[in-house]
Amino acid sequence: MIDYINSEIIQEIKELAFFSDFLPNNQKLLFSEKIETILNKIELSNKTNVDFNEFEKLREEFDVSFYGKSIFELVTDSIIPVIKQDEFCRDLSILEKETLLKIDNNLSLYEIYVNNDTLYPNFILFISIIIDLEEINVLTFSRKQENFTPRGWIKIGELLSSGNILLPFNIEEAQKFKDKNRKMFIGEAFVQLNMITDKLLRNSLKVQKWLSKTIEKLSV
């Protein structure tokens, strides 16, 4: 379990390191020092039984104050949907047709979503439509060259709160509940506290994974 947590955190650190190119010079040194602190903690944990809550606290130090944008915005603003063909293999739903009308091959997912908040009650629904259109070969994707982020992983709590499903205090409540049940994932806590349905959690995890994989493809 400890080795798994270490490798997961090390991978996150490697991904976070890409962000240093976006930081002002006066913050790059501080960023590097924080990474070094975490790496030292990980090295120590291989020799002693360190409380991994410390890692979580250090993770939180890599917040929006470094980037001026949330991870949610950085990721979703890096992906541009592009219409692949005009003739479709099946009849599209009204919402799918409306979504295609919003795509001009220049706007990012983030820009389309925030500019059409009355059309989509939440971000998970919006991306689910995008995924469906990709699966039937209607859409492909390009990267936004300006401030493209190669790190595509968004924490499920941030995805749900930035996606107009949960509020920040919901995340805090679920985190406290999870802390009392240490083998529980945060998504399970949301469901057990009746904040979201199991179906919505599954859809959210699918969106989370899709965003990460899409960023990975565009990073090549």
C-alpha positions in Angstrom: 0.0 0.0 0.0 2.8 2.4 0.9 4.7 1.7 -2.3 1.5 2.3 -4.3 0.9 5.7 -2.6 4.5 6.7 -3.1 4.5 5.9 -6.8 1.2 7.7 -7.2 2.5 10.8 -5.5 5.8 10.7 -7.4 3.8 10.6 -10.7 1.8 13.6 -9.6 5.0 15.5 -8.8 6.4 14.7 -12.2 3.2 16.0 -13.8 3.2 19.1 -11.6 6.7 19.9 -12.6 5.6 20.7 -16.1 3.7 23.7 -14.7 7.0 25.5 -13.7 7.2 26.8 -17.3 4.0 28.8 -16.7 5.2 30.4 -13.4 6.7 33.9 -12.9 10.4 33.7 -12.2 9.9 34.8 -8.6 7.7 31.7 -8.0 9.7 29.1 -9.8 12.2 28.8 -6.9 9.4 28.4 -4.3 7.8 25.8 -6.5 11.0 23.8 -6.8 11.6 24.0 -3.0 8.1 22.6 -2.4 8.7 19.7 -4.7 12.0 19.0 -3.0 10.3 18.9 0.3 7.8 16.3 -0.9 10.5 14.2 -2.5 12.4 14.2 0.8 9.2 13.1 2.6 8.7 10.2 0.2 12.3 9.1 0.7 11.9 9.2 4.4 8.7 7.2 4.2 10.5 4.3 2.7 12.5 4.0 5.9 9.9 5.0 8.5 6.2 4.9 9.0 5.3 8.4 8.0 1.7 9.7 8.3 0.5 10.1 4.7 -1.8 12.9 5.7 1.3 15.0 5.5 1.5 14.3 1.8 -2.1 15.4 1.3 -1.3 18.7 3.1 1.7 19.2 0.8 -0.4 18.4 -2.2 -2.8 21.2 -1.3 0.1 23.7 -1.4 0.1 23.3 -5.2 -3.1 25.3 -5.5 -4.4 28.0 -7.8 -2.2 30.7 -6.3 0.7 29.4 -8.4 -1.1 29.4 -11.7 -3.9 32.0 -11.5 -6.2 29.3 -12.8 -7.7 26.2 -11.3 -6.6 22.8 -12.5 -10.1 22.4 -13.8 -9.7 25.4 -16.0 -6.2 24.6 -17.1 -7.2 21.2 -18.3 -10.5 21.9 -19.9 -9.1 25.1 -21.6 -6.3 23.0 -23.2 -8.7 20.9 -25.3 -10.3 22.2 -28.5 -13.1 20.0 -30.0 -13.0 19.8 -33.8 -15.9 18.7 -36.0 -14.6 15.8 -38.0 -17.4 15.3 -40.6 -20.7 16.9 -41.6 -22.6 13.6 -42.3 -23.3 11.6 -39.2 -23.8 7.8 -38.8 -26.9 8.2 -36.7 -29.6 10.7 -35.8 -28.3 13.1 -33.2 -30.3 14.2 -30.1 -31.3 17.8 -29.8 -28.6 18.5 -27.2 -26.0 16.9 -29.4 -27.0 19.1 -32.3 -27.0 22.2 -30.1 -23.5 21.2 -28.9 -22.2 20.9 -32.5 -23.5 24.4 -33.2 -21.4 25.8 -30.4 -18.2 24.2 -31.8 -16.2 26.4 -34.1 -12.9 24.4 -34.0 -11.3 27.3 -32.1 -13.0 27.4 -28.8 -11.9 25.1 -26.0 -14.1 22.8 -23.9 -13.9 25.3 -21.1 -14.9 28.3 -23.2 -17.9 26.4 -24.8 -19.1 25.2 -21.4 -18.9 28.6 -19.5 -20.4 30.5 -22.5 -23.4 28.2 -22.6 -24.2 27.5 -18.9 -27.9 27.7 -19.6 -27.7 24.8 -22.1 -25.8 22.5 -19.7 -26.9 22.0 -16.1 -23.5 20.7 -15.2 -20.1 19.9 -16.7 -20.4 16.1 -16.5 -23.4 16.2 -18.8 -21.6 18.5 -21.2 -18.5 16.2 -21.5 -20.7 13.1 -21.7 -22.2 14.6 -24.9 -18.7 15.4 -26.2 -17.6 11.8 -25.5 -20.6 10.4 -27.3 -19.9 12.5 -30.3 -16.3 11.3 -30.3 -17.4 7.7 -30.1 -19.5 8.0 -33.2 -16.6 9.6 -35.1 -18.1 13.1 -35.2 -15.5 14.9 -33.2 -11.7 14.9 -32.8 -9.6 17.2 -30.7 -6.6 19.5 -31.0 -4.6 21.2 -28.3 -4.8 24.9 -27.4 -1.2 26.1 -28.0 -1.4 28.9 -25.5 -0.8 27.6 -21.9 -1.4 24.0 -22.9 -1.1 21.8 -19.8 0.3 18.2 -20.1 -1.3 17.3 -16.8 -4.8 16.2 -17.3 -5.8 14.7 -14.0 -8.5 16.6 -12.1 -9.4 15.5 -8.6 -13.0 14.2 -8.5 -13.9 16.8 -5.8 -12.7 19.7 -8.0 -14.4 18.2 -11.1 -17.7 18.1 -9.3 -17.5 21.5 -7.6 -16.2 23.3 -10.7 -18.7 21.4 -12.7 -21.7 22.9 -10.9 -22.7 19.8 -9.0 -21.2 20.2 -5.5 -20.3 23.2 -3.4 -16.9 23.6 -1.6 -18.5 22.9 1.8 -19.8 19.6 0.4 -16.2 18.6 -0.4 -15.1 19.5 3.1 -17.9 17.5 4.6 -17.1 14.5 2.5 -13.4 14.7 3.2 -14.1 14.6 7.0 -16.4 11.6 6.5 -13.7 9.9 4.4 -11.0 10.6 7.1 -13.1 8.7 9.5 -13.3 5.8 7.1 -9.8 5.6 5.8 -10.3 2.8 3.3 -13.0 4.8 1.5 -12.5 6.8 -1.6 -13.8 10.4 -1.7 -16.3 9.5 -4.4 -17.8 6.8 -2.2 -18.2 9.4 0.5 -20.2 11.7 -1.8 -22.5 8.8 -2.6 -22.9 7.6 1.1 -23.7 11.2 2.1 -26.3 11.3 -0.6 -24.6 14.2 -2.3 -24.6 12.4 -5.7 -26.0 9.2 -7.1 -23.9 6.2 -7.8 -24.7 6.6 -11.5 -23.4 10.2 -11.4 -20.3 9.1 -9.7 -19.6 6.5 -12.4 -20.2 9.2 -15.1 -17.9 11.6 -13.3 -15.1 9.0 -13.1 -15.5 8.3 -16.8 -15.2 12.1 -17.5 -12.2 12.3 -15.2 -10.4 9.5 -17.0 -11.4 10.8 -20.5 -10.0 14.2 -19.8 -6.7 12.7 -18.6 -6.4 10.4 -21.6 -7.2 13.2 -24.0 -4.6 15.5 -22.6 -2.1 12.6 -22.7 -2.8 12.1 -26.5 -2.5 15.8 -27.2 0.8 16.0 -25.4 2.5 13.6 -27.8 
